[in-house]
Amino acid sequence: MSGAGWRRQQGWDPVGELQSLRSELSRLVGGRSGPPEVELVEVPEGWEVIVRLPGVAPEEVAVELDDRELCVRARSEAEVNADQGIPGGFETRGFEYRVDLPARIDPDGVDAVMDHGLLRVRLPRAARPTPRTIVVGGSPRARADQVPAGRADQPPAGRADQP
């Protein structure tokens, strides 16, 4: 008798086993599957990024802004089976979210607040540059050929009067 036939006779259900494993893994990681929810919302003064990070402390989160790229990282460690009183070690979870923002951001105005597992990053738009007038000058060679200001009856330096 083949191994597959024996398993069917014994009532082994591979799909049921996988579902049970998925359910157990989901319970171990706090009921979440997949990455945290992230929203990027445009507001009148710029943008707001909202990240749901349940069970993550503010000191476990890093927010970085590099020109027009925002990066949010989180790393948390939780004791496995601690709620059941079973020693099981620690589980480390990590998360990284990067987004290219549609416009320049005022880096001095960026604000990040974490409250009950909800991270809000406010990103104000940078002020538009004000128009300005640029003075156009001559080339350095043209400036060297200019006659220094002096009296009109004196010939330029280095030139003799012609009769």
C-alpha positions as CSV (number, residue, x, y, z in Angstrom):
1,M,0.0,0.0,0.0
2,S,1.4,3.4,-0.9
3,G,1.9,6.1,1.7
4,A,-0.8,8.4,0.2
5,G,-3.4,5.6,0.4
6,W,-2.5,4.9,4.1
7,R,-2.8,8.6,5.0
8,R,-6.3,8.8,3.4
9,Q,-7.4,5.7,5.3
10,Q,-6.1,7.2,8.5
11,G,-8.1,10.3,7.9
12,W,-5.2,12.7,7.2
13,D,-6.4,15.9,5.7
14,P,-3.6,18.0,4.2
15,V,-5.8,21.0,3.5
16,G,-7.1,20.9,7.1
17,E,-3.5,20.7,8.4
18,L,-2.5,23.8,6.4
19,Q,-5.6,25.7,7.7
20,S,-4.8,24.7,11.2
21,L,-1.2,25.8,10.8
22,R,-2.3,29.1,9.4
23,S,-4.7,29.6,12.2
24,E,-2.0,28.9,14.8
25,L,0.5,31.2,13.2
26,S,-2.1,34.0,13.0
27,R,-2.8,33.5,16.7
28,L,0.9,33.7,17.5
29,V,1.4,36.9,15.7
30,G,-1.5,38.7,17.3
31,G,-4.2,37.9,14.7
32,R,-2.5,39.9,12.0
33,S,-1.6,38.4,8.7
34,G,0.5,40.4,6.2
35,P,2.0,43.9,6.6
36,P,0.4,46.7,8.7
37,E,-2.2,48.9,7.1
38,V,-0.8,52.1,5.6
39,E,-2.7,55.1,4.3
40,L,-1.2,58.1,2.5
41,V,-3.7,61.0,2.5
42,E,-3.4,64.4,0.9
43,V,-4.5,67.2,3.3
44,P,-4.7,71.0,2.6
45,E,-1.3,71.6,4.1
46,G,0.5,68.6,2.6
47,W,0.2,64.9,3.4
48,E,-0.4,62.6,6.3
49,V,0.8,59.0,6.5
50,I,-1.2,56.8,8.9
51,V,0.2,53.4,9.9
52,R,-1.5,50.9,12.1
53,L,1.1,49.2,14.3
54,P,-0.7,47.4,17.1
55,G,1.5,46.2,19.9
56,V,4.5,48.3,18.8
57,A,5.9,50.9,21.2
58,P,6.9,54.4,20.0
59,E,10.6,53.7,20.7
60,E,10.4,50.8,18.3
61,V,9.5,53.0,15.4
62,A,11.8,55.1,13.2
63,V,10.7,57.7,10.7
64,E,13.1,59.1,8.1
65,L,12.7,61.7,5.3
66,D,15.2,62.0,2.5
67,D,14.3,64.7,0.0
68,R,11.0,63.3,-1.3
69,E,11.2,59.7,0.1
70,L,9.6,58.8,3.4
71,C,10.6,55.6,5.2
72,V,8.8,54.2,8.3
73,R,10.5,51.3,10.1
74,A,9.2,49.3,13.1
75,R,10.8,46.4,14.9
76,S,9.1,44.8,17.9
77,E,9.8,41.8,20.1
78,A,7.1,39.9,21.9
79,E,7.2,36.9,24.2
80,V,5.6,33.9,22.4
81,N,2.8,32.2,24.4
82,A,3.2,34.7,27.3
83,D,-0.5,35.1,27.6
84,Q,-1.0,31.4,28.2
85,G,1.8,31.1,30.7
86,I,3.8,28.8,28.5
87,P,7.5,29.5,28.1
88,G,8.2,29.8,24.4
89,G,10.9,32.4,23.7
90,F,10.6,35.6,21.8
91,E,9.4,36.6,18.4
92,T,10.8,39.5,16.5
93,R,8.6,41.3,13.9
94,G,9.9,43.9,11.5
95,F,8.2,46.3,9.1
96,E,9.4,48.8,6.5
97,Y,7.4,51.1,4.4
98,R,8.8,53.5,1.8
99,V,7.0,56.0,-0.4
100,D,8.0,58.6,-2.9
101,L,6.1,61.8,-2.1
102,P,4.6,63.8,-4.9
103,A,6.2,67.1,-3.9
104,R,8.9,68.6,-1.7
105,I,8.3,68.5,2.0
106,D,9.3,71.1,4.6
107,P,11.6,68.9,6.8
108,D,11.4,71.3,9.7
109,G,7.6,70.9,9.9
110,V,7.4,67.1,9.9
111,D,5.7,65.7,12.9
112,A,5.2,62.0,14.0
113,V,2.9,61.0,16.8
114,M,2.2,57.4,18.0
115,D,-1.0,56.8,20.0
116,H,-2.4,53.4,20.9
117,G,-0.7,51.6,18.0
118,L,-1.6,54.3,15.4
119,L,1.3,56.3,13.9
120,R,0.5,59.6,12.2
121,V,3.2,61.3,10.3
122,R,2.3,64.9,9.1
123,L,4.3,66.1,6.1
124,P,3.8,69.8,5.3
125,R,4.6,70.9,1.7
126,A,7.7,73.1,1.3
127,A,6.9,76.7,0.5
128,R,7.1,77.6,-3.1
129,P,10.2,79.5,-4.1
130,T,9.5,83.2,-4.6
131,P,10.3,84.5,-8.1
132,R,13.4,86.6,-8.3
133,T,15.2,88.7,-11.0
134,I,18.7,87.6,-12.0
135,V,21.2,90.3,-13.1
136,V,22.9,89.4,-16.3
137,G,26.6,90.3,-16.4
138,G,29.1,90.2,-19.2
139,S,31.8,87.5,-19.5
140,P,35.0,88.0,-17.6
141,R,36.8,88.8,-20.9
142,A,34.4,91.6,-21.8
143,R,34.8,93.2,-18.4
144,A,38.6,93.3,-18.8
145,D,38.3,95.2,-22.1
146,Q,36.2,98.0,-20.5
147,V,37.8,101.4,-20.2
148,P,38.0,102.6,-16.5
149,A,36.0,105.7,-15.7
150,G,38.0,108.9,-16.0
151,R,38.1,112.3,-17.6
152,A,36.8,112.5,-21.2
153,D,39.8,114.5,-22.4
154,Q,42.3,111.9,-21.4
155,P,43.0,109.0,-23.7
156,P,42.6,105.5,-22.3
157,A,45.7,104.2,-20.5
158,G,48.2,102.5,-22.7
159,R,47.2,104.3,-25.9
160,A,49.0,107.2,-27.5
161,D,47.2,110.1,-29.2
162,Q,47.3,109.9,-32.9
163,P,48.0,113.2,-34.9
